[in-house]
C-alpha cells in the first residue's frame, strides 16, 4: 500500500492513477437481476450502465435481454406486452423476437423497416443470477465469469436481496474491501476486537483479496449463535473478501473457538455484487448461503439471515455511502486527496486495477 505524505494526502503517483473518461468497464459480466426476479410471462426492466434493458423469459424458461427502447418513437418496451416469445411495443404495435429483430409491423402493409431492431445483450443464468454483458458481444465468454459456487442453488440454499443505492459503484467497492467500518456502523456485527485485527491485502492477477483475522474476540449473542461459539468462550474470526472486476465480491465470514484451527469453525459465505445503474446510482445485489446438507432448516435460515442483513444495509450502509457521494459533489475520488489508513490497502489496489482495465479497454476500442 502506498504511504501517505507527511500531511496525510495521497502521494502524487497514486492520485495520478485515474480512469479514462469512460466511467464503466463494458467487457465484463454484471448482474442484471436475480433469476427469481424475472418470471415467465412478464416483462422486467432495469437501467444498467446508463442503458435501458428489458428482461424476460421465453416459454421454455430461457432468459433474454434486449434494449428497452423501441426504434420507432423510443417507447419503453416494458410498457408493451409479451406475446409468447415476442415483445409487442405498447405504443404502435411493432413486435420483436428474442434476437431483437422486428418480425411484425401492423402499419403500411406490413413492410419491415431495416433499422427496426433492438439490441440483443449476451445473457447467462448462473449462480442464482442473470448476468449481462454490456460490451462487445463477440467477447462475451462465460468462462471469465468469477466463480460463486456458494450461490449455486443445486448445492446451497441461497437467500437473496437487492436495493438501489444513490452513489457511484466504486464507493461500494471501497466499503466492502475495508470492513473496519463495521465497528462503528454495524452494532449487529461489531466488537472492539475488529479494530485490532490483523489485515492483509493481496493481488493475484486482476483479483484482489482483503483479509482480516481477529483473535480472542468476545462475541455478542448474534455472532455467537452464527459461529456456534459456546457461552463464555472467546473466538477467533475472519473476514476474507475476494474482489473481481468490476464490482463482484465474495465475503467469507467465519469463527471458531479461540486457538482452534479454522477448519473446526463455521464459515458463512455471502455475495456482494454491484451493478452501476448510472454514474451516481448502483444496484446492490446481496446473498447469503447455507449448504443443502442442512436440510429444510437451511432454507429457512437462508431466508431469515438475508432479511437480518437487509436492516443494516438499508439503515446503516446505504445512508452513509449516499452521504459520501453527495459530499464529494461530483469530484473525482483521487482529486480530493483522500487520506489513507492502514485498512485502505485492498481498496487502493482495487481502484488501480479497475482504472487499468478501463483504460486498456479504451485504448483497444476502434
Buried (B, 14 or more C-beta within 10 A) or exposed (E): BBEBBEEEBBEEEBBEBBBEEEBBBBBBBBBBBBBEBBEEEEBBBBBBBEBBBBBBBBEEEEBBBBBBBBBBEEBBBBEBEBEEBBBBBBBBBBBBBBEBEBEBBEEEEEEBEEEBBBBBBBBBBBBBBBBBBBBBEEEBEEEEBBEBEBBBEEEBBBBBBBBEBBBBBBBBBBBBBBBBBBBEBBEBBBBEBBEEBEBEBEBEEEBBBBBBBBBEBBBBEEBBEBBEBEEEBBBBBBBBBBBBBBBBBBBBBBBBBBEEEEEEBEBBBBBBBBBBBBBBBBBBBBBBBBEBEBEEEBBBBBBEBBEEBBEBBBEBBBEBBBEBBEEBEEEEBBEBBBEBEEBBBBBBBBBBBBBBBBBEBBEEEE
